[in-house]
Amino acid sequence: MPKPTLVVQFQVKPERMADFLAVIRPHAAGTLADEPGCERFDVLTAADGSPTVILVEVYTDQAAYDLHRASERLQRTRAAYQDMIEGRTLTLCDF
């Protein structure tokens, strides 16, 4: 059975990169710690130093992914970083 895998690419405002990482890294760690259905949550930064951040999230099943999407943590995190980004692309994949 495929596992829902979310790949999110952020274009961060260059001057807000440190602030963005200070928000997104605890979000990733908290999701892994508090949501048993989250198997993986990686925060990747561009090797060339560009203000791009990519998240890779793997969930055990659709129910776990749906739980994450409805989580209060996700809503708070999105509100916190909204003014730090120029764009965001989400791609839902099967793993």
C-alpha positions as CSV (number, residue, x, y, z in Angstrom):
1,M,0.0,0.0,0.0
2,P,1.5,3.4,-1.0
3,K,2.4,5.9,1.7
4,P,1.3,9.5,1.3
5,T,4.4,11.5,0.8
6,L,4.3,15.3,0.7
7,V,7.1,17.3,-1.0
8,V,6.8,21.0,-0.3
9,Q,9.1,23.6,-1.9
10,F,9.3,27.0,-0.4
11,Q,10.8,30.1,-1.9
12,V,11.8,32.0,1.2
13,K,12.4,35.8,1.3
14,P,16.3,35.9,1.4
15,E,16.3,38.2,4.5
16,R,13.9,35.8,6.3
17,M,15.7,32.5,5.8
18,A,16.9,32.2,9.4
19,D,13.5,33.1,10.7
20,F,11.8,30.6,8.5
21,L,14.1,27.8,9.5
22,A,13.5,28.7,13.2
23,V,9.8,28.1,12.6
24,I,9.9,25.1,10.3
25,R,12.5,22.9,12.0
26,P,10.6,22.8,15.4
27,H,7.5,22.1,13.3
28,A,9.1,19.1,11.7
29,A,10.5,17.8,15.0
30,G,7.2,18.2,16.8
31,T,5.3,16.5,14.0
32,L,7.7,13.5,14.2
33,A,7.4,13.4,18.0
34,D,3.7,13.9,18.4
35,E,2.1,12.3,15.3
36,P,2.7,8.5,15.3
37,G,1.7,8.2,11.6
38,C,4.5,10.5,10.5
39,E,7.4,8.3,9.6
40,R,9.7,11.0,8.2
41,F,9.9,14.7,8.1
42,D,13.1,16.2,6.5
43,V,13.9,19.8,6.1
44,L,16.3,20.4,3.2
45,T,18.1,23.6,2.3
46,A,19.6,24.3,-1.1
47,A,23.3,23.5,-1.4
48,D,23.9,26.6,-3.5
49,G,22.7,28.9,-0.7
50,S,19.6,30.0,-2.6
51,P,16.6,30.7,-0.3
52,T,14.8,27.5,-1.1
53,V,13.6,25.0,1.5
54,I,12.2,21.6,0.6
55,L,10.2,19.5,3.1
56,V,9.8,15.7,2.5
57,E,7.1,14.1,4.7
58,V,6.2,10.5,4.7
59,Y,3.0,9.2,6.4
60,T,2.0,5.6,7.2
61,D,-1.4,6.0,5.5
62,Q,-4.0,8.4,4.3
63,A,-5.6,8.7,7.8
64,A,-2.2,9.8,9.3
65,Y,-1.8,12.4,6.5
66,D,-5.3,13.7,7.0
67,L,-4.6,14.0,10.7
68,H,-1.5,16.1,10.0
69,R,-3.4,18.3,7.6
70,A,-6.0,19.0,10.2
71,S,-3.5,19.6,13.1
72,E,-3.4,22.7,15.1
73,R,0.4,22.7,14.8
74,L,0.2,22.9,11.0
75,Q,-2.2,25.8,11.2
76,R,0.0,27.7,13.7
77,T,3.1,27.1,11.6
78,R,1.5,28.3,8.4
79,A,0.4,31.5,10.1
80,A,3.9,32.0,11.5
81,Y,5.8,31.7,8.2
82,Q,3.3,33.3,5.9
83,D,5.1,36.7,5.7
84,M,8.5,34.9,5.3
85,I,7.8,33.3,1.9
86,E,7.4,34.4,-1.7
87,G,5.9,31.1,-2.8
88,R,5.2,27.5,-2.0
89,T,4.6,24.4,-4.1
90,L,3.0,21.2,-2.7
91,T,3.2,17.9,-4.4
92,L,1.5,14.8,-3.0
93,C,3.3,11.6,-4.0
94,D,3.0,7.9,-3.3
95,F,6.0,6.3,-1.6
